[in-house]
Amino acid sequence: MCVSIQRSKPFRLIYLVYAWTIVAGIWLIGYFFAALTSAGSKRKEYIYNTFCRLGARLAAKGLGIHAVVEGIENIPKGEPVIFISNHQSFFDIYTAFCFIPQNFCFVSKDTVFNVPVMGRYMRTAEHIPLPREEDRKSYTTLTKAVKKAREGKSLLIFPEGTRSLDGRLGPFKRGISLIVLKAGRRVVPMCIIGSRGFLPKGEWLPHPANRDIRIRFGKPLEFTRVAKMTKEESVESVDRLRQAVAHLMEDMEGNQ
């Protein structure tokens, strides 16, 4: 289809309605089957996340997303890890569900968990709400993430804490160091390029002309688990994590 037509506002409006129909329809069907098959099960989190990942892949195909995934071999098999990624679009979490080849819990702002039906689904799937303002509650959330990682759950975290307006990698929140240094799990850096072009921060109309997305996974990083974290250890780990993601971004953008 002509790119100029895809960039027109009428087409973008039509695509928005189509996209919501596809995403909501597949998600509701997945929710129904997840609830049905997990009734009485002790593995509800696993079942809900499995259906969510399958639904995300089907929806991405329906939306016409063209994805290139690199470095999948860098993800340790049969091992819970912590994925960290840059954050450029609301579509990033959907991209992660499509292409991370294992179940995971992700940390998200708590307002999303207040949305009817969606919030209940996210809590059942054991995703983690993070309050933005109250430091004490934020610390409790971080320790909850550590506990899940120690129990054998993989995590996905966007350490910038918010979506980038200009596509550049922002500073990482210090809380990521607490999770990484206390969880004792390897960290897989990842980078998502192209999602901002499809659905930029601050816009509600997607750009169907920009449906090419690239995802790259870097080599896993190892950190020594600590019982009590010092400020120096926190700063050093945050710098190391940010450099790993920044390197992936620079490499991918340089090869476009």
Secondary structure, DSSP 8 states (H G I E B T S, - for coil): --HHHHTSHHHHHHHHHHHHHHHHHHHHHHHHHHHHHHTT-S-HHHHHHHHHHHHHHHHHHHHT-EEEEE-GGGS-TTS--EEEE---BTTHHHHHHHH-SS--EEEEEGGGGGSTTHHHHHHHTT-EEE-SS-HHHHHHHHHHHHHHHHTT--EEE-TTSS--SSS------THHHHHHHHH---EEEEEEESHHHHSBTT--S--TT--EEEEEE---B-----SS--HHHHHHHHHHHHHHHHHHHHHHHHT-
